[in-house]
């Protein structure tokens, strides 16, 4: 491998763990991607080495004077190999290229790395509710994540709720945790139809897993339809099953024709779908942050979400909050969100709420964290 050369070799070098870039891009991967883009765009005082898969070699967002890529044969199909690379090869590469700080943004990091490091831990759901995950997933994460957290110079998380979970479950000192809220991709602001022109549809976005409570939503939607027999409202479900998670607990054969399953779609298509729907209903049991409510607000879409975990912290007073364990409450809140006068208030409040979150602010805060760690003695 040829020696990496930067235009200014006197800058400190940040190593970026880009293993996540070869995975299917869902919530964690999308946030990590935007985070890296923000720190690279704002961090002109640093050089960056992005350690990732060969598919990223010519991606335009990484073509900057202060960015170099070190690629390895990682792919979405080689999950086990990717794990081994992260634990064995990544520490070796970071040492070889003499990075001053290694940043891992997607929950996992090498446990053997002895240099300065940061890890973003999004939530500890696998410890709070292990039954929601496959045996393999929860076993690996329950063993790895506590060790990663203790080995890292700092842990960064994205809500006070997750911060408190990390303090109580991982027993870290509060001075080793930093909080920075995430934001939404700008594309979600681009497809905002007037409410009167939207399709008669509500939308759910999330993996088809127990934590997301799609089963409860389907029950609530059925109750809503029974109470409103003339309603032509449809429910569109965006998301896929994942072998990492337990079964979502429902059979598609039992679902009415008013429910449309779309599977995984691109951010562009998701933004367009948000912008043409009358409400997002997101009754998740547990979220470390929860992107879909903010994405919906960016698209001018009313939000119904849970009053549990981090979700009230994220949505403020800009959403209708439900008891996710009550299908009747979900049905009532669907009916309320579809009333035009309530919808307009939610759209107005949502527009203000989502603009409190900015990827520029996230990037600037992360650069401050870099500076803090690099200023400390090894």
C-alpha positions as CSV (number, residue, x, y, z in Angstrom):
1,X,0.0,0.0,0.0
2,X,1.6,3.4,-1.0
3,X,2.3,5.9,1.7
4,X,-0.5,8.3,2.3
5,X,0.3,12.0,1.6
6,X,-1.6,15.0,2.6
7,X,-1.2,18.6,1.4
8,X,-0.5,19.6,5.0
9,X,1.2,16.9,6.9
10,X,1.5,19.0,10.1
11,X,-2.2,18.5,11.0
12,X,-3.4,16.0,13.5
13,X,-4.9,12.9,11.8
14,X,-8.3,11.5,12.6
15,X,-9.0,7.9,11.7
16,X,-12.6,7.2,10.7
17,X,-14.0,3.7,11.1
18,X,-16.1,3.4,7.9
19,X,-17.1,-0.3,8.2
20,X,-20.7,0.8,8.4
21,X,-20.6,2.3,4.9
22,X,-20.8,-1.1,3.3
23,X,-23.9,-2.1,5.3
24,X,-27.5,-1.4,4.3
25,X,-28.2,2.2,5.3
26,X,-30.8,2.3,8.1
27,X,-31.0,4.6,11.1
28,X,-27.5,4.0,12.7
29,X,-25.7,3.9,9.3
30,X,-27.5,7.0,8.0
31,X,-26.6,9.0,11.1
32,X,-23.0,7.8,11.0
33,X,-22.7,8.8,7.4
34,X,-24.0,12.3,8.0
35,X,-21.8,12.6,11.0
36,X,-18.7,11.8,9.0
37,X,-19.7,14.2,6.2
38,X,-20.2,17.0,8.8
39,X,-16.8,16.6,10.5
40,X,-15.0,16.3,7.2
41,X,-16.6,19.4,5.7
42,X,-16.1,21.4,8.9
43,X,-12.8,20.0,10.1
44,X,-10.3,21.7,7.9
45,X,-7.8,21.8,10.8
46,X,-7.5,18.0,10.6
47,X,-6.4,15.3,8.1
48,X,-8.8,12.3,7.9
49,X,-8.1,8.7,7.0
50,X,-11.3,6.8,6.2
51,X,-10.9,3.1,6.7
52,X,-13.7,1.4,4.7
53,X,-14.7,-0.9,1.9
54,X,-13.5,-0.7,-1.7
55,X,-17.0,0.5,-2.9
56,X,-16.3,3.9,-1.3
57,X,-13.1,4.6,-3.1
58,X,-14.5,7.0,-5.6
59,X,-17.5,8.3,-3.7
60,X,-17.5,12.1,-4.3
61,X,-18.2,13.1,-0.7
62,X,-14.7,11.8,0.3
63,X,-12.8,13.5,-2.5
64,X,-11.3,16.3,-0.4
65,X,-7.6,17.5,0.0
66,X,-7.6,16.5,3.7
67,X,-9.2,13.1,3.2
68,X,-7.5,9.8,2.2
69,X,-9.1,6.4,2.0
70,X,-7.6,3.1,3.1
71,X,-9.9,0.4,1.6
72,X,-10.3,-3.3,2.4
73,X,-12.5,-6.1,0.8
74,X,-15.5,-5.4,2.9
75,X,-19.1,-5.8,1.6
76,X,-22.7,-6.1,2.7
77,X,-22.5,-9.9,2.1
78,X,-19.4,-10.5,4.3
79,X,-20.7,-9.6,7.8
80,X,-18.5,-12.1,9.7
81,X,-15.4,-11.0,7.7
82,X,-16.3,-7.3,8.4
83,X,-16.4,-8.1,12.2
84,X,-13.0,-9.7,12.1
85,X,-11.6,-6.8,10.0
86,X,-12.9,-4.3,12.6
87,X,-11.4,-6.2,15.5
88,X,-8.1,-7.3,14.0
89,X,-7.2,-5.4,10.8
90,X,-8.5,-1.9,11.7
91,X,-6.3,-1.5,14.8
92,X,-3.3,-2.5,12.8
93,X,-4.1,-0.1,10.0
94,X,-4.7,2.8,12.5
95,X,-1.3,2.1,14.1
96,X,0.4,1.8,10.7
97,X,-0.9,5.1,9.5
98,X,-0.2,6.8,12.8
99,X,-3.7,8.2,13.4
100,X,-3.9,10.5,16.5
101,X,-7.5,9.5,17.2
102,X,-9.8,6.8,16.0
103,X,-13.5,7.5,15.7
104,X,-16.1,4.6,15.4
105,X,-19.6,6.1,14.9
106,X,-21.8,3.0,14.7
107,X,-21.9,1.2,18.2
108,X,-18.9,-1.1,17.6
109,X,-15.2,-0.5,17.6
110,X,-12.0,-2.5,18.0
111,X,-11.5,-3.6,21.7
112,X,-7.8,-4.1,21.3
113,X,-7.0,-0.6,20.1
114,X,-4.7,1.2,22.7
115,X,-4.7,4.7,21.1
116,X,-7.1,7.6,21.7
117,X,-10.6,6.7,20.5
118,X,-14.2,7.7,20.4
119,X,-17.2,5.4,20.0
120,X,-20.8,6.5,19.3
121,X,-23.3,4.2,21.2
122,X,-26.8,4.9,20.0
123,X,-28.7,2.8,22.6
124,X,-28.5,-0.2,24.8
125,X,-31.7,-1.9,23.7
126,X,-29.9,-5.3,23.5
127,X,-29.3,-5.0,27.3
128,X,-32.7,-3.6,28.2
129,X,-34.8,-6.0,26.2
130,X,-32.5,-8.9,24.9
131,X,-35.5,-11.0,23.9
132,X,-36.1,-8.5,21.0
133,X,-32.9,-9.7,19.3
134,X,-31.5,-12.9,17.9
135,X,-29.4,-15.0,20.2
136,X,-26.2,-14.4,18.1
137,X,-26.7,-10.6,18.0
138,X,-27.5,-10.1,21.7
139,X,-24.6,-12.4,22.7
140,X,-22.0,-10.5,20.6
141,X,-23.2,-7.1,21.6
142,X,-23.6,-7.9,25.3
143,X,-20.0,-9.1,25.3
144,X,-18.4,-6.5,23.0
145,X,-20.1,-3.1,23.8
146,X,-19.3,-2.9,27.5
147,X,-15.6,-3.6,26.7
148,X,-15.6,-1.1,23.9
149,X,-17.1,1.6,26.1
150,X,-14.6,1.0,28.8
151,X,-11.7,1.0,26.3
152,X,-12.7,4.2,24.5
153,X,-11.4,7.6,25.6
154,X,-15.0,9.0,25.4
155,X,-18.4,7.6,24.6
156,X,-20.8,9.8,22.6
157,X,-24.5,9.2,22.6
158,X,-27.5,11.0,21.1
159,X,-30.1,11.5,23.9
160,X,-30.3,12.0,27.6
161,X,-32.3,8.8,27.8
162,X,-29.4,6.8,26.2
163,X,-26.9,8.7,28.3
164,X,-28.7,7.6,31.5
165,X,-28.9,4.0,30.2
166,X,-25.1,4.0,29.6
167,X,-24.4,5.4,33.0
168,X,-26.6,2.8,34.8
169,X,-25.9,-0.3,32.7
170,X,-22.3,0.2,31.7
171,X,-21.2,1.9,34.9
172,X,-19.2,4.6,33.2
173,X,-18.3,7.8,34.9
174,X,-20.3,10.7,33.7
175,X,-17.2,12.6,32.6
176,X,-16.5,9.9,30.0
177,X,-19.8,10.4,28.2
178,X,-20.8,13.2,25.8
179,X,-24.2,14.0,24.4
180,X,-24.9,15.3,21.0
181,X,-28.3,15.2,19.3
182,X,-28.5,14.0,15.7
183,X,-30.4,15.8,12.9
184,X,-32.0,14.8,9.5
185,X,-30.7,14.6,6.0
186,X,-31.6,17.8,4.0
187,X,-33.4,15.7,1.4
188,X,-36.4,15.3,3.8
189,X,-37.2,19.1,3.4
190,X,-37.5,18.8,-0.3
191,X,-40.8,17.0,-0.8
192,X,-43.4,18.9,1.2
193,X,-46.8,18.9,-0.5
194,X,-49.6,21.1,0.9
195,X,-51.7,19.0,3.3
196,X,-54.8,19.3,1.2
197,X,-53.0,17.6,-1.8
198,X,-51.6,14.7,0.1
199,X,-52.7,11.1,-0.3
200,X,-55.1,9.5,2.1
201,X,-52.4,7.6,3.8
202,X,-50.5,7.2,7.1
203,X,-47.0,5.8,7.1
204,X,-44.8,3.7,9.4
205,X,-41.0,3.5,9.0
206,X,-38.8,1.0,10.7
207,X,-37.3,-2.5,10.8
208,X,-39.9,-5.2,11.2
209,X,-38.9,-6.2,14.7
210,X,-40.6,-6.3,18.1
211,X,-39.1,-3.0,19.4
212,X,-40.8,-1.0,16.7
213,X,-44.3,-2.3,17.7
214,X,-45.7,-2.7,14.3
215,X,-48.0,-5.3,15.7
216,X,-49.5,-2.7,18.0
217,X,-49.9,-0.3,15.2
218,X,-51.7,-2.8,13.0
219,X,-54.1,-3.5,15.8
220,X,-54.6,0.2,16.4
221,X,-55.2,0.8,12.7
222,X,-57.8,-2.0,12.6
223,X,-59.6,-0.4,15.5
224,X,-59.5,3.0,13.8
225,X,-60.9,1.6,10.5
226,X,-63.7,-0.3,12.4
227,X,-64.7,3.0,14.2
228,X,-64.5,4.9,10.9
229,X,-66.0,2.6,8.3
230,X,-66.2,5.2,5.6
231,X,-62.5,6.1,5.9
232,X,-60.4,5.3,2.9
233,X,-57.1,5.9,4.7
234,X,-54.3,3.3,4.0
235,X,-51.3,2.4,6.1
236,X,-48.0,2.2,4.3
237,X,-45.3,0.2,6.0
238,X,-41.7,0.9,5.1
239,X,-39.1,-1.5,6.4
240,X,-37.8,-5.0,6.2
241,X,-37.3,-8.1,8.4
242,X,-33.7,-8.5,9.6
243,X,-32.2,-11.8,10.9
244,X,-30.5,-9.8,13.7
245,X,-33.9,-9.3,15.3
246,X,-36.7,-11.5,16.8
247,X,-39.9,-12.0,14.8
248,X,-42.1,-9.0,14.7
249,X,-45.0,-11.0,16.0
250,X,-47.6,-10.8,13.2
251,X,-48.6,-12.6,10.0
252,X,-49.0,-10.6,6.8
253,X,-51.8,-13.0,5.8
254,X,-53.8,-11.6,8.7
255,X,-53.4,-8.0,7.6
256,X,-56.1,-6.1,5.7
257,X,-55.9,-4.9,2.2
258,X,-55.6,-1.3,3.5
259,X,-52.0,-2.1,4.6
260,X,-49.3,-1.8,2.0
261,X,-45.8,-3.2,2.7
262,X,-43.1,-1.4,0.7
263,X,-39.9,-3.0,2.1
264,X,-36.6,-1.1,2.1
265,X,-36.6,2.1,-0.1
266,X,-34.0,4.8,-0.8
267,X,-33.9,8.1,1.2
268,X,-35.1,9.9,-1.9
269,X,-38.2,7.7,-2.1
270,X,-38.8,7.8,1.6
271,X,-38.6,11.6,1.6
272,X,-41.1,11.7,-1.2
273,X,-43.4,9.3,0.6
274,X,-43.2,11.3,3.8
275,X,-44.1,14.5,1.9
276,X,-47.2,13.0,0.4
277,X,-48.6,11.3,3.5
278,X,-51.0,12.6,6.1
279,X,-49.2,11.4,9.2
280,X,-46.4,9.3,10.5
281,X,-47.4,6.8,13.2
282,X,-44.3,5.6,15.1
283,X,-45.4,3.7,18.3
284,X,-42.0,2.3,19.1
285,X,-41.4,0.8,22.6
286,X,-37.8,1.9,22.8
287,X,-35.6,4.3,20.8
288,X,-32.2,5.8,21.6
289,X,-33.1,8.7,19.3
290,X,-35.6,7.9,16.6
291,X,-35.1,9.5,13.2
292,X,-38.5,9.0,11.5
293,X,-40.4,11.5,13.6
294,X,-37.9,14.3,12.8
295,X,-37.7,13.2,9.2
296,X,-41.5,13.5,9.0
297,X,-41.5,16.9,10.6
298,X,-38.9,18.1,8.0
299,X,-41.3,16.9,5.3
300,X,-44.2,18.8,6.9
301,X,-45.9,15.6,8.1
302,X,-47.8,15.3,11.4
303,X,-46.4,12.8,13.9
304,X,-47.9,10.3,16.3
305,X,-45.3,8.6,18.4
306,X,-44.7,7.0,21.8
307,X,-44.4,8.6,25.2
308,X,-41.6,6.2,26.0
309,X,-37.7,6.2,26.0
310,X,-36.1,9.1,24.2
311,X,-39.0,10.0,21.9
312,X,-40.7,12.7,24.0
313,X,-37.2,14.3,24.4
314,X,-36.8,14.4,20.6
315,X,-40.2,15.6,19.5
316,X,-41.0,18.0,22.3
317,X,-44.5,19.4,22.0
318,X,-44.7,18.8,18.3
319,X,-46.3,15.4,18.2
320,X,-49.2,13.4,19.6
321,X,-47.9,11.0,22.2
322,X,-49.4,7.6,22.7
323,X,-49.1,4.7,25.1
324,X,-47.5,2.1,22.7
325,X,-49.0,-0.8,24.8
326,X,-52.6,0.5,24.0
327,X,-53.9,-0.2,20.5
328,X,-57.0,1.9,21.5
329,X,-54.8,4.9,22.3
330,X,-53.0,4.4,19.0
331,X,-56.4,4.4,17.1
332,X,-57.6,7.5,18.9
333,X,-54.4,9.4,18.1
334,X,-54.6,8.3,14.4
335,X,-58.1,9.8,14.3
336,X,-56.9,13.0,15.9
337,X,-53.9,13.4,13.6
338,X,-56.1,13.1,10.6
339,X,-58.3,16.0,11.6
340,X,-57.2,19.0,9.4
341,X,-57.1,21.5,12.2
342,X,-55.0,19.3,14.5
343,X,-52.8,18.3,11.6
344,X,-52.0,21.9,10.7
345,X,-51.0,22.6,14.3
346,X,-48.7,19.6,14.3
347,X,-47.2,20.7,11.0
348,X,-46.5,24.1,12.4
349,X,-45.0,22.9,15.7
350,X,-43.0,20.2,13.8
351,X,-41.4,22.7,11.5
352,X,-40.1,24.6,14.5
353,X,-39.0,21.5,16.4
354,X,-37.0,19.9,13.6
355,X,-35.0,23.1,13.0
356,X,-33.6,22.8,16.5
357,X,-31.4,20.0,15.1
358,X,-28.6,20.7,12.7
359,X,-25.8,18.5,11.3
360,X,-23.5,21.5,11.3
361,X,-24.0,21.8,15.1
362,X,-23.4,18.0,15.4
363,X,-20.2,18.3,13.4
364,X,-18.9,21.3,15.4
365,X,-19.6,19.6,18.6
366,X,-17.8,16.5,17.5
367,X,-14.8,18.5,16.4
368,X,-14.8,20.1,19.9
369,X,-14.7,16.5,21.3
370,X,-11.8,15.7,19.0
371,X,-9.9,18.7,20.3
372,X,-10.7,17.9,23.9
373,X,-9.3,14.3,23.6
374,X,-6.2,15.3,21.6
375,X,-5.3,17.9,24.1
376,X,-5.0,15.3,26.9
377,X,-1.9,13.5,27.6
378,X,-1.8,9.9,26.4
